[in-house]
């Protein structure tokens, strides 16, 4: 729901207020497409703690202020600057964010996410783990981390690992953008609603005890998911043993979209791609989201301390020249020694994740 706030503090980075039986959270940094900061993560977590034991709150709803979308991701500039100066803030932010993601997934009350407009990275983490996930024809969902030398996190490896076939791998390695129909097909969303009716939907949710029934009444046909038609070549190509094999299979495929996928992968960081591939495949057999988050925390601490991350943020978000110089520069150069040096980025003084696993 775009820009509609209630009677909370309109100057807050997260507007927290009540509307009927709803506890409402509006991400309120539209100038940076509601990118998540550590204070925002803490505000959301505190609200969830309070509302869990408030009988007057029947459900929680999260949306984003502004005209562009729910949330474009986490504060990667902070992570990059912190790592570049040898700070310890990145593990603190990451650990608290991942605990919030797990909290949302296990929240005992309905958690409704309005995934209107752009929803990327950390925005996926505060929405796609919810119990009622609403998309619109304006929705664009992506986990584009490999474009900046990072790996899918906020439970993204878990979500992508459980998409149909090899669709999740394709989405991650190509940093593909999903429509509302694709998101529902992949299991990242539940129902599509016309964006002009989101205000009505919120009002109805505020007076209802069953968000799933209410959203079903507002549901519209999301259309045909494009990814469903691509399953044959995606499943074949991404079933290869390693990253080099996947790229080779894509190049050999007669489908022109496969060649486009290979070109997209070639632009991204080879080391991050390799680690993302491993993490998503590992998440397929992980017993829970929490296990996947624990793996992600190991990898993301290493990512922020590897030169590719700072270079990717520079090339894609600061200078915007779109020409990052990756190290290593090719999948073939991602040797076991490189991986071992990368994994040495985990440090004993890092903030503990303190995430229960089952």
SULGICOR-V111102 format. One record per residue. RES is the residue in one letter. D_LAST is the distance of its C-alpha to the last C-alpha in Angstrom with 1 decimal. Layout:
# SULGICOR-V111102
res=[RES & RES]
d_last=[D_LAST & D_LAST]
This chain:
# SULGICOR-V111102
res=[X & X & X & X & X & X & X & X & X & X & X & X & X & X & X & X & X & X & X & X & X & X & X & X & X & X & X & X & X & X & X & X & X & X & X & X & X & X & X & X & X & X & X & X & X & X & X & X & X & X & X & X & X & X & X & X & X & X & X & X & X & X & X & X & X & X & X & X & X & X & X & X & X & X & X & X & X & X & X & X & X & X & X & X & X & X & X & X & X & X & X & X & X & X & X & X & X & X & X & X & X & X & X & X & X & X & X & X & X & X & X & X & X & X & X & X & X & X & X & X & X & X & X & X & X & X & X & X & X & X & X & X & X & X & X & X & X & X & X & X & X & X & X & X & X & X & X & X & X & X & X & X & X & X & X & X & X & X & X & X & X & X & X & X & X & X & X & X & X & X & X & X & X & X & X & X & X & X & X & X & X & X & X & X & X & X & X & X & X & X & X & X & X & X & X & X & X & X & X & X & X & X & X & X & X & X & X & X & X & X & X & X & X & X & X & X & X & X & X & X & X & X & X & X & X & X & X & X & X & X & X & X & X & X & X & X & X & X & X & X & X & X & X & X & X & X & X & X & X & X & X & X & X & X & X & X & X & X & X & X & X & X & X & X & X & X & X & X & X & X & X & X & X & X & X & X & X & X & X & X & X & X & X & X & X & X & X & X & X & X & X & X & X & X & X & X & X & X & X & X & X & X & X & X & X & X & X & X & X & X & X & X & X & X & X & X & X & X & X & X & X & X & X & X & X & X & X & X & X & X & X & X & X & X & X & X & X & X & X & X & X & X & X & X & X & X & X & X & X & X & X & X & X & X & X & X & X & X]
d_last=[35.3 & 37.7 & 38.8 & 38.9 & 38.0 & 38.6 & 39.8 & 37.4 & 38.4 & 39.6 & 39.6 & 36.0 & 33.7 & 31.5 & 33.5 & 31.7 & 33.5 & 33.6 & 35.2 & 35.5 & 32.1 & 30.5 & 29.0 & 30.2 & 29.2 & 31.6 & 31.1 & 34.6 & 35.5 & 37.4 & 39.5 & 36.5 & 35.0 & 32.6 & 30.8 & 27.9 & 28.7 & 26.7 & 28.7 & 27.9 & 24.1 & 24.6 & 26.9 & 24.5 & 21.6 & 24.2 & 25.4 & 22.1 & 21.6 & 25.1 & 25.1 & 22.0 & 24.2 & 27.4 & 28.6 & 31.1 & 28.5 & 27.4 & 25.9 & 25.5 & 27.4 & 27.5 & 30.4 & 32.5 & 36.1 & 38.8 & 40.0 & 37.8 & 34.2 & 30.9 & 29.9 & 30.8 & 27.8 & 27.0 & 29.7 & 30.1 & 33.5 & 32.0 & 29.4 & 32.3 & 34.7 & 32.3 & 31.5 & 35.3 & 36.2 & 33.6 & 31.9 & 28.5 & 27.9 & 26.0 & 22.8 & 23.0 & 23.5 & 20.8 & 18.1 & 19.1 & 19.4 & 15.9 & 14.6 & 17.1 & 15.9 & 12.4 & 14.3 & 16.5 & 14.1 & 12.7 & 16.2 & 17.4 & 20.9 & 22.2 & 22.2 & 25.2 & 25.8 & 29.4 & 29.1 & 32.9 & 34.5 & 32.7 & 28.9 & 27.7 & 25.1 & 23.8 & 25.4 & 23.0 & 20.1 & 21.6 & 22.6 & 20.9 & 17.5 & 19.6 & 20.1 & 23.9 & 25.0 & 28.8 & 30.8 & 34.5 & 37.2 & 37.1 & 33.4 & 32.7 & 29.1 & 28.3 & 26.0 & 28.9 & 27.4 & 28.9 & 32.3 & 32.0 & 30.3 & 26.8 & 23.7 & 21.9 & 19.3 & 18.0 & 15.5 & 18.6 & 17.5 & 14.8 & 17.6 & 20.2 & 18.3 & 18.2 & 21.9 & 24.3 & 25.3 & 25.9 & 26.7 & 23.8 & 25.0 & 28.5 & 27.7 & 26.0 & 28.6 & 31.6 & 30.3 & 31.5 & 32.1 & 31.0 & 33.1 & 32.0 & 32.3 & 30.4 & 27.5 & 27.3 & 27.6 & 24.8 & 22.4 & 22.7 & 24.9 & 25.9 & 29.5 & 32.7 & 35.1 & 38.6 & 38.4 & 41.6 & 39.9 & 36.9 & 38.9 & 39.5 & 35.9 & 34.8 & 37.6 & 36.5 & 32.8 & 34.1 & 35.8 & 33.2 & 30.3 & 28.8 & 28.4 & 27.5 & 30.9 & 32.8 & 31.6 & 32.4 & 36.0 & 36.4 & 35.0 & 37.2 & 37.2 & 35.3 & 37.4 & 36.7 & 33.9 & 35.6 & 32.6 & 32.7 & 36.2 & 35.1 & 32.3 & 34.6 & 35.5 & 32.1 & 30.2 & 32.9 & 33.2 & 29.6 & 28.8 & 30.6 & 29.0 & 29.3 & 30.6 & 34.2 & 34.0 & 32.7 & 35.5 & 38.0 & 37.0 & 37.3 & 40.8 & 41.9 & 40.9 & 43.9 & 42.0 & 43.2 & 39.8 & 38.3 & 40.8 & 39.9 & 36.2 & 37.3 & 39.4 & 36.6 & 34.3 & 37.3 & 37.5 & 34.0 & 32.7 & 32.3 & 29.8 & 27.6 & 28.0 & 27.0 & 23.8 & 23.0 & 23.6 & 21.3 & 18.4 & 18.8 & 19.1 & 16.0 & 14.1 & 15.4 & 13.3 & 10.1 & 7.2 & 6.9 & 9.4 & 7.8 & 8.0 & 11.4 & 12.4 & 11.9 & 14.1 & 16.5 & 16.9 & 18.1 & 20.4 & 21.9 & 22.9 & 24.7 & 26.3 & 27.8 & 29.4 & 30.8 & 34.3 & 33.4 & 31.6 & 34.6 & 36.9 & 35.0 & 35.0 & 38.7 & 39.7 & 37.9 & 37.8 & 40.5 & 43.4 & 42.3 & 44.3 & 41.6 & 42.4 & 39.6 & 40.3 & 37.1 & 36.4 & 36.0 & 38.2 & 37.3 & 34.4 & 36.5 & 36.5 & 32.7 & 32.9 & 30.4 & 32.2 & 31.7 & 28.0 & 27.8 & 29.9 & 27.8 & 24.5 & 26.4 & 26.0 & 22.9 & 24.4 & 23.4 & 25.0 & 22.8 & 21.0 & 17.5 & 14.8 & 13.0 & 10.0 & 6.8 & 3.8 & 0.0]
